[in-house]
Amino acid sequence: MKSGFGYVRCREVLKYRAEEYNKSCEDVSAQEKFKAICEYARACGIIGFEEYMYLTANIEFGEQVDPRRYEA
């Protein structure tokens, strides 16, 4: 598992944003914001391809995600 402040902080932000997204997952603006965070996390190697695909599929269908998956 990766360690370091940057990795842990990014996981915390991803978890927080997942919780915020779940509050209004059908809102297009919330979907776009959360998708941008997911793309950044994927580009930085914080989440893998499978996790990224899970998130984008849920965002696309307006479904909630499990924020516990991103606890650091």
N, CA, C and O of each residue as an XYZ file, in Angstrom:
288
protein
N       0.832     -1.179      0.000
C       0.000      0.000      0.000
C       0.874      1.238      0.000
O       1.937      1.266      0.619
N       0.421      2.239     -0.688
C       1.166      3.482     -0.752
C       1.038      4.227      0.566
O       0.050      4.073      1.284
N       2.037      5.032      0.876
C       1.971      5.833      2.084
C       2.437      7.239      1.763
O       2.880      7.520      0.649
N       2.337      8.096      2.723
C       2.743      9.476      2.531
C       1.563     10.412      2.689
O       0.411     10.029      2.485
N       1.865     11.625      3.051
C       0.816     12.604      3.319
C      -0.050     12.878      2.097
O      -1.273     12.957      2.219
N       0.555     13.024      0.924
C      -0.206     13.338     -0.289
C      -1.212     12.259     -0.632
O      -2.345     12.556     -1.011
N      -0.798     11.001     -0.500
C      -1.691      9.886     -0.798
C      -2.859      9.863      0.179
O      -4.018      9.745     -0.218
N      -2.532      9.978      1.463
C      -3.564      9.935      2.497
C      -4.521     11.107      2.343
O      -5.735     10.938      2.461
N      -3.994     12.273      2.087
C      -4.834     13.465      1.930
C      -5.758     13.325      0.720
O      -6.926     13.708      0.794
N      -5.265     12.795     -0.366
C      -6.095     12.608     -1.554
C      -7.210     11.605     -1.276
O      -8.337     11.793     -1.734
N      -6.908     10.536     -0.527
C      -7.946      9.555     -0.163
C      -9.015     10.212      0.706
O     -10.205      9.938      0.553
N      -8.576     11.088      1.625
C      -9.531     11.789      2.493
C     -10.440     12.694      1.668
O     -11.649     12.741      1.895
N      -9.863     13.400      0.724
C     -10.652     14.286     -0.142
C     -11.616     13.461     -0.981
O     -12.776     13.840     -1.140
N     -11.157     12.349     -1.514
C     -12.016     11.484     -2.319
C     -13.183     10.969     -1.477
O     -14.319     10.933     -1.951
N     -12.912     10.573     -0.240
C     -13.976     10.099      0.654
C     -14.972     11.220      0.939
O     -16.183     11.007      0.873
N     -14.470     12.401      1.251
C     -15.345     13.538      1.529
C     -16.201     13.877      0.314
O     -17.403     14.105      0.448
N     -15.601     13.911     -0.851
C     -16.341     14.231     -2.073
C     -17.368     13.146     -2.410
O     -18.433     13.446     -2.948
N     -17.052     11.897     -2.098
C     -18.017     10.816     -2.313
C     -19.234     11.018     -1.406
O     -20.371     10.822     -1.833
N     -18.987     11.409     -0.158
C     -20.088     11.678      0.764
C     -20.934     12.857      0.270
O     -22.163     12.808      0.321
N     -20.275     13.906     -0.203
C     -20.989     15.074     -0.726
C     -21.772     14.717     -1.986
O     -22.906     15.161     -2.168
N     -21.168     13.925     -2.839
C     -21.839     13.488     -4.071
C     -23.102     12.698     -3.736
O     -24.138     12.884     -4.374
N     -23.021     11.816     -2.737
C     -24.167     10.986     -2.369
C     -25.355     11.812     -1.907
O     -26.496     11.370     -2.042
N     -25.119     12.989     -1.371
C     -26.215     13.846     -0.907
C     -27.059     14.367     -2.071
O     -28.251     14.633     -1.911
N     -26.445     14.509     -3.224
C     -27.182     15.036     -4.393
C     -26.692     14.365     -5.670
O     -26.315     15.043     -6.625
N     -26.697     13.038     -5.688
C     -26.098     12.287     -6.794
C     -26.832     12.442     -8.123
O     -26.275     12.118     -9.171
N     -28.065     12.930     -8.098
C     -28.785     13.118     -9.354
C     -28.588     14.510     -9.941
O     -29.056     14.793    -11.044
N     -27.901     15.374     -9.213
C     -27.613     16.733     -9.677
C     -26.445     16.691    -10.663
O     -25.382     16.150    -10.354
N     -26.647     17.255    -11.828
C     -25.626     17.215    -12.885
C     -24.342     17.914    -12.437
O     -23.245     17.443    -12.737
N     -24.467     19.011    -11.738
C     -23.296     19.737    -11.252
C     -22.485     18.882    -10.273
O     -21.256     18.855    -10.343
N     -23.162     18.190     -9.371
C     -22.488     17.310     -8.412
C     -21.797     16.165     -9.138
O     -20.696     15.759     -8.766
N     -22.443     15.649    -10.169
C     -21.852     14.567    -10.951
C     -20.568     15.020    -11.633
O     -19.565     14.306    -11.617
N     -20.600     16.205    -12.229
C     -19.417     16.715    -12.930
C     -18.263     16.969    -11.966
O     -17.115     16.646    -12.272
N     -18.560     17.540    -10.812
C     -17.514     17.814     -9.817
C     -16.884     16.520     -9.322
O     -15.660     16.415     -9.240
N     -17.717     15.531     -8.992
C     -17.181     14.270     -8.475
C     -16.418     13.517     -9.553
O     -15.406     12.876     -9.265
N     -16.889     13.587    -10.783
C     -16.179     12.911    -11.874
C     -14.795     13.524    -12.077
O     -13.833     12.807    -12.352
N     -14.690     14.855    -11.941
C     -13.387     15.518    -12.064
C     -12.433     15.056    -10.960
O     -11.249     14.839    -11.215
N     -12.939     14.906     -9.751
C     -12.115     14.411     -8.636
C     -11.653     12.984     -8.924
O     -10.499     12.636     -8.677
N     -12.556     12.168     -9.445
C     -12.212     10.774     -9.766
C     -11.149     10.708    -10.859
O     -10.235      9.886    -10.784
N     -11.257     11.554    -11.861
C     -10.271     11.587    -12.935
C      -8.899     11.983    -12.388
O      -7.879     11.413    -12.777
N      -8.883     12.959    -11.489
C      -7.623     13.389    -10.871
C      -7.018     12.251    -10.043
O      -5.820     11.979    -10.129
N      -7.855     11.593     -9.243
C      -7.366     10.485     -8.412
C      -6.830      9.350     -9.285
O      -5.832      8.720     -8.937
N      -7.472      9.093    -10.388
C      -7.005      8.047    -11.314
C      -5.675      8.451    -11.945
O      -4.759      7.634    -12.043
N      -5.568      9.696    -12.368
C      -4.336     10.173    -12.996
C      -3.155     10.135    -12.024
O      -2.017      9.908    -12.436
N      -3.420     10.352    -10.756
C      -2.356     10.347     -9.735
C      -2.051      8.950     -9.212
O      -1.117      8.776     -8.428
N      -2.810      7.971     -9.625
C      -2.574      6.603     -9.173
C      -3.178      6.299     -7.810
O      -2.824      5.299     -7.186
N      -4.074      7.139     -7.347
C      -4.717      6.925     -6.051
C      -5.737      5.798     -6.138
O      -5.878      5.009     -5.204
N      -6.443      5.723     -7.253
C      -7.372      4.628     -7.492
C      -6.979      3.930     -8.788
O      -6.402      4.537     -9.690
N      -7.297      2.669     -8.857
C      -6.981      1.880    -10.038
C      -8.050      2.014    -11.115
O      -9.071      2.676    -10.922
N      -7.796      1.378    -12.245
C      -8.708      1.452    -13.380
C     -10.083      0.883    -13.039
O     -11.101      1.482    -13.386
N     -10.124     -0.273    -12.360
C     -11.403     -0.896    -12.025
C     -12.231      0.008    -11.119
O     -13.439      0.152    -11.305
N     -11.568      0.615    -10.138
C     -12.254      1.517     -9.222
C     -12.769      2.750     -9.973
O     -13.877      3.224     -9.722
N     -11.968      3.247    -10.873
C     -12.374      4.398    -11.687
C     -13.598      4.053    -12.532
O     -14.521      4.861    -12.637
N     -13.618      2.884    -13.124
C     -14.755      2.470    -13.941
C     -16.009      2.302    -13.083
O     -17.106      2.658    -13.513
N     -15.851      1.762    -11.870
C     -16.978      1.630    -10.938
C     -17.558      3.012    -10.640
O     -18.773      3.204    -10.689
N     -16.695      3.962    -10.334
C     -17.152      5.303     -9.987
C     -17.833      5.995    -11.164
O     -18.909      6.572    -11.010
N     -17.213      5.939    -12.329
C     -17.799      6.627    -13.476
C     -19.130      6.004    -13.885
O     -20.034      6.718    -14.319
N     -19.266      4.694    -13.754
C     -20.545      4.047    -14.061
C     -21.624      4.514    -13.093
O     -22.742      4.821    -13.508
N     -21.295      4.570    -11.815
C     -22.269      5.030    -10.826
C     -22.635      6.490    -11.051
O     -23.799      6.871    -10.919
N     -21.650      7.301    -11.388
C     -21.923      8.716    -11.655
C     -22.829      8.844    -12.869
O     -23.788      9.616    -12.857
N     -22.529      8.098    -13.900
C     -23.301      8.157    -15.144
C     -24.765      7.806    -14.924
O     -25.649      8.385    -15.556
N     -25.021      6.851    -14.023
C     -26.388      6.418    -13.753
C     -27.010      7.142    -12.565
O     -28.145      6.848    -12.192
N     -26.282      8.087    -11.963
C     -26.811      8.843    -10.833
C     -26.981      8.021     -9.578
O     -27.850      8.309     -8.754
N     -26.154      6.993     -9.425
C     -26.237      6.120     -8.261
C     -25.218      6.532     -7.200
O     -24.191      7.138     -7.509
N     -25.516      6.199     -5.961
C     -24.602      6.513     -4.873
C     -23.395      5.582     -4.900
O     -23.436      4.489     -5.464
N     -22.314      6.055     -4.265
C     -21.099      5.254     -4.131
C     -20.824      5.028     -2.651
O     -21.381      5.722     -1.800
N     -19.976      4.068     -2.345
C     -19.654      3.749     -0.964
C     -18.393      4.526     -0.542
O     -17.288      4.155     -0.935
N     -18.544      5.596      0.249
C     -17.375      6.397      0.630
C     -16.406      5.655      1.555
O     -15.250      6.058      1.677
N     -16.858      4.579      2.208
C     -15.969      3.829      3.106
C     -14.813      3.173      2.346
O     -13.794      2.822      2.940
N     -14.975      3.014      1.053
C     -13.918      2.402      0.237
C     -12.679      3.277      0.146
O     -11.610      2.812     -0.250
N     -12.822      4.550      0.514
C     -11.718      5.503      0.331
C     -11.122      5.977      1.638
O     -10.429      6.994      1.671
N     -11.383      5.250      2.720
C     -10.773      5.601      3.984
C      -9.284      5.338      3.881
O      -8.853      4.307      3.366
N      -8.512      6.278      4.375
C      -7.046      6.178      4.268
C      -6.478      5.220      5.293
O      -5.265      5.017      5.343
